[in-house]
Every structure is written in C-alpha cells, then in structure tokens.
Amino acid sequence: MAKENNGCLSSWVEVAPPLLISPTKIPISPVLETITEEDAEEHPDQDS
C-alpha cells in the first residue's frame, strides 16, 4: 500500500507530531494559589 501512495505517506510522516515527548522538556504551567475559606471570609463583598 505504501508503494501505491508514492510520496504521500512520507510527506504525512514529516508533518506528524512526535509520538513521544522528551523527558528533558518540562511543560511550563503557572503556579496557582490555593484559596482557603479564611481568605474568602475576609472579602464577603466580592462575589465571583
């Protein structure tokens, strides 16, 4: 089947994303703060 497509299969492989993510690349994500009940009670006028 690969012979039928000639260059189609090889061009598809070139644009495909890598199957494995390198363990040396650490995803950067923001650090979120935990909202405690005490913090919520200090600001009763803010309803969000």
N, CA, C and O atoms as CSV, one atom per row, in Angstrom:
chain,resi,resn,atom,element,x,y,z
A,1,MET,N,N,0.821,-1.192,0.000
A,1,MET,CA,C,0.000,0.000,0.000
A,1,MET,C,C,0.864,1.254,0.000
A,1,MET,O,O,0.485,2.264,-0.593
A,2,ALA,N,N,2.002,1.204,0.647
A,2,ALA,CA,C,2.888,2.361,0.671
A,2,ALA,C,C,3.414,2.667,-0.721
A,2,ALA,O,O,3.683,3.823,-1.047
A,3,LYS,N,N,3.564,1.627,-1.546
A,3,LYS,CA,C,4.045,1.849,-2.908
A,3,LYS,C,C,2.987,2.536,-3.762
A,3,LYS,O,O,3.329,3.253,-4.702
A,4,GLU,N,N,1.695,2.328,-3.451
A,4,GLU,CA,C,0.623,2.962,-4.209
A,4,GLU,C,C,0.615,4.475,-3.996
A,4,GLU,O,O,0.318,5.227,-4.924
A,5,ASN,N,N,0.935,4.921,-2.795
A,5,ASN,CA,C,0.873,6.338,-2.464
A,5,ASN,C,C,2.094,7.106,-2.946
A,5,ASN,O,O,2.072,8.336,-2.979
A,6,ASN,N,N,3.136,6.419,-3.313
A,6,ASN,CA,C,4.399,7.019,-3.732
A,6,ASN,C,C,4.951,7.940,-2.643
A,6,ASN,O,O,5.552,7.443,-1.691
A,7,GLY,N,N,4.775,9.251,-2.741
A,7,GLY,CA,C,5.345,10.178,-1.769
A,7,GLY,C,C,4.356,10.653,-0.730
A,7,GLY,O,O,4.736,11.405,0.168
A,8,CYS,N,N,3.103,10.246,-0.815
A,8,CYS,CA,C,2.085,10.749,0.110
A,8,CYS,C,C,2.358,10.322,1.548
A,8,CYS,O,O,2.200,11.120,2.472
A,9,LEU,N,N,2.761,9.088,1.743
A,9,LEU,CA,C,2.998,8.588,3.090
A,9,LEU,C,C,4.197,9.275,3.720
A,9,LEU,O,O,4.163,9.626,4.900
A,10,SER,N,N,5.246,9.469,2.952
A,10,SER,CA,C,6.438,10.099,3.518
A,10,SER,C,C,6.177,11.557,3.861
A,10,SER,O,O,6.718,12.048,4.852
A,11,SER,N,N,5.362,12.275,3.074
A,11,SER,CA,C,5.075,13.674,3.388
A,11,SER,C,C,4.188,13.770,4.628
A,11,SER,O,O,4.316,14.725,5.394
A,12,TRP,N,N,3.296,12.809,4.843
A,12,TRP,CA,C,2.446,12.818,6.030
A,12,TRP,C,C,3.286,12.604,7.285
A,12,TRP,O,O,3.025,13.228,8.313
A,13,VAL,N,N,4.277,11.742,7.216
A,13,VAL,CA,C,5.137,11.462,8.361
A,13,VAL,C,C,5.952,12.696,8.721
A,13,VAL,O,O,6.242,12.914,9.898
A,14,GLU,N,N,6.324,13.500,7.748
A,14,GLU,CA,C,7.139,14.680,8.010
A,14,GLU,C,C,6.389,15.726,8.823
A,14,GLU,O,O,7.015,16.453,9.594
A,15,VAL,N,N,5.072,15.828,8.678
A,15,VAL,CA,C,4.305,16.845,9.390
A,15,VAL,C,C,3.641,16.304,10.655
A,15,VAL,O,O,3.025,17.069,11.396
A,16,ALA,N,N,3.753,15.017,10.913
A,16,ALA,CA,C,3.133,14.432,12.096
A,16,ALA,C,C,3.887,14.863,13.349
A,16,ALA,O,O,5.110,14.991,13.315
A,17,PRO,N,N,3.171,15.089,14.462
A,17,PRO,CA,C,3.843,15.448,15.710
A,17,PRO,C,C,4.626,14.261,16.260
A,17,PRO,O,O,4.314,13.115,15.937
A,18,PRO,N,N,5.625,14.515,17.074
A,18,PRO,CA,C,6.389,13.407,17.651
A,18,PRO,C,C,5.504,12.558,18.561
A,18,PRO,O,O,4.644,13.080,19.272
A,19,LEU,N,N,5.724,11.256,18.530
A,19,LEU,CA,C,4.907,10.356,19.334
A,19,LEU,C,C,5.265,10.421,20.813
A,19,LEU,O,O,4.405,10.232,21.672
A,20,LEU,N,N,6.519,10.685,21.107
A,20,LEU,CA,C,6.960,10.734,22.493
A,20,LEU,C,C,7.446,12.129,22.835
A,20,LEU,O,O,8.131,12.764,22.033
A,21,ILE,N,N,7.097,12.611,24.017
A,21,ILE,CA,C,7.579,13.902,24.485
A,21,ILE,C,C,8.866,13.659,25.249
A,21,ILE,O,O,8.928,12.788,26.118
A,22,SER,N,N,9.866,14.408,24.933
A,22,SER,CA,C,11.167,14.239,25.573
A,22,SER,C,C,11.056,14.541,27.064
A,22,SER,O,O,10.481,15.564,27.437
A,23,PRO,N,N,11.592,13.675,27.929
A,23,PRO,CA,C,11.517,13.925,29.370
A,23,PRO,C,C,12.340,15.135,29.800
A,23,PRO,O,O,12.157,15.640,30.908
A,24,THR,N,N,13.240,15.606,28.946
A,24,THR,CA,C,14.032,16.784,29.305
A,24,THR,C,C,13.239,18.068,29.132
A,24,THR,O,O,13.597,19.092,29.714
A,25,LYS,N,N,12.171,18.036,28.345
A,25,LYS,CA,C,11.333,19.216,28.164
A,25,LYS,C,C,10.240,19.205,29.230
A,25,LYS,O,O,9.346,18.359,29.206
A,26,ILE,N,N,10.319,20.131,30.144
A,26,ILE,CA,C,9.336,20.223,31.218
A,26,ILE,C,C,8.277,21.240,30.802
A,26,ILE,O,O,8.624,22.369,30.455
A,27,PRO,N,N,7.001,20.874,30.827
A,27,PRO,CA,C,5.964,21.833,30.451
A,27,PRO,C,C,5.901,22.976,31.457
A,27,PRO,O,O,5.976,22.765,32.668
A,28,ILE,N,N,5.764,24.180,30.936
A,28,ILE,CA,C,5.704,25.361,31.796
A,28,ILE,C,C,4.236,25.660,32.067
A,28,ILE,O,O,3.471,25.934,31.143
A,29,SER,N,N,3.850,25.608,33.325
A,29,SER,CA,C,2.481,25.918,33.696
A,29,SER,C,C,2.499,26.897,34.860
A,29,SER,O,O,3.401,26.849,35.697
A,30,PRO,N,N,1.522,27.776,34.920
A,30,PRO,CA,C,1.502,28.755,36.004
A,30,PRO,C,C,1.226,28.086,37.348
A,30,PRO,O,O,0.528,27.075,37.426
A,31,VAL,N,N,1.783,28.665,38.386
A,31,VAL,CA,C,1.556,28.155,39.734
A,31,VAL,C,C,0.297,28.822,40.264
A,31,VAL,O,O,0.208,30.049,40.300
A,32,LEU,N,N,-0.659,28.032,40.668
A,32,LEU,CA,C,-1.921,28.565,41.157
A,32,LEU,C,C,-1.923,28.595,42.677
A,32,LEU,O,O,-1.413,27.691,43.339
A,33,GLU,N,N,-2.514,29.664,43.213
A,33,GLU,CA,C,-2.600,29.785,44.664
A,33,GLU,C,C,-3.874,29.107,45.149
A,33,GLU,O,O,-4.908,29.155,44.482
A,34,THR,N,N,-3.789,28.476,46.315
A,34,THR,CA,C,-4.950,27.847,46.913
A,34,THR,C,C,-5.747,28.891,47.676
A,34,THR,O,O,-5.188,29.636,48.480
A,35,ILE,N,N,-7.052,28.952,47.429
A,35,ILE,CA,C,-7.920,29.891,48.133
A,35,ILE,C,C,-8.537,29.144,49.305
A,35,ILE,O,O,-9.269,28.171,49.124
A,36,THR,N,N,-8.234,29.606,50.490
A,36,THR,CA,C,-8.775,28.964,51.687
A,36,THR,C,C,-10.084,29.632,52.085
A,36,THR,O,O,-10.416,30.707,51.586
A,37,GLU,N,N,-10.824,28.993,52.981
A,37,GLU,CA,C,-12.080,29.571,53.452
A,37,GLU,C,C,-11.832,30.876,54.189
A,37,GLU,O,O,-12.645,31.797,54.102
A,38,GLU,N,N,-10.729,30.970,54.908
A,38,GLU,CA,C,-10.422,32.186,55.648
A,38,GLU,C,C,-10.247,33.367,54.707
A,38,GLU,O,O,-10.702,34.468,55.017
A,39,ASP,N,N,-9.598,33.164,53.564
A,39,ASP,CA,C,-9.425,34.236,52.588
A,39,ASP,C,C,-10.768,34.664,52.015
A,39,ASP,O,O,-10.989,35.854,51.789
A,40,ALA,N,N,-11.655,33.730,51.780
A,40,ALA,CA,C,-12.961,34.043,51.219
A,40,ALA,C,C,-13.813,34.813,52.223
A,40,ALA,O,O,-14.591,35.680,51.822
A,41,GLU,N,N,-13.687,34.522,53.505
A,41,GLU,CA,C,-14.463,35.214,54.528
A,41,GLU,C,C,-13.987,36.647,54.730
A,41,GLU,O,O,-14.773,37.494,55.153
A,42,GLU,N,N,-12.727,36.941,54.442
A,42,GLU,CA,C,-12.199,38.286,54.612
A,42,GLU,C,C,-12.768,39.252,53.583
A,42,GLU,O,O,-12.790,40.458,53.832
A,43,HIS,N,N,-13.225,38.769,52.446
A,43,HIS,CA,C,-13.736,39.616,51.371
A,43,HIS,C,C,-15.162,39.197,51.003
A,43,HIS,O,O,-15.377,38.651,49.921
A,44,PRO,N,N,-16.136,39.441,51.879
A,44,PRO,CA,C,-17.504,38.996,51.588
A,44,PRO,C,C,-18.180,39.815,50.484
A,44,PRO,O,O,-19.174,39.365,49.915
A,45,ASP,N,N,-17.663,41.007,50.170
A,45,ASP,CA,C,-18.290,41.849,49.158
A,45,ASP,C,C,-17.966,41.406,47.735
A,45,ASP,O,O,-18.597,41.882,46.791
A,46,GLN,N,N,-17.007,40.515,47.560
A,46,GLN,CA,C,-16.633,40.046,46.227
A,46,GLN,C,C,-17.324,38.721,45.942
A,46,GLN,O,O,-17.013,37.704,46.562
A,47,ASP,N,N,-18.256,38.737,45.009
A,47,ASP,CA,C,-18.942,37.504,44.601
A,47,ASP,C,C,-18.421,37.107,43.239
A,47,ASP,O,O,-18.788,37.714,42.232
A,48,SER,N,N,-17.562,36.085,43.191
A,48,SER,CA,C,-17.040,35.646,41.899
A,48,SER,C,C,-17.077,34.160,41.781
A,48,SER,O,O,-16.675,33.612,40.755
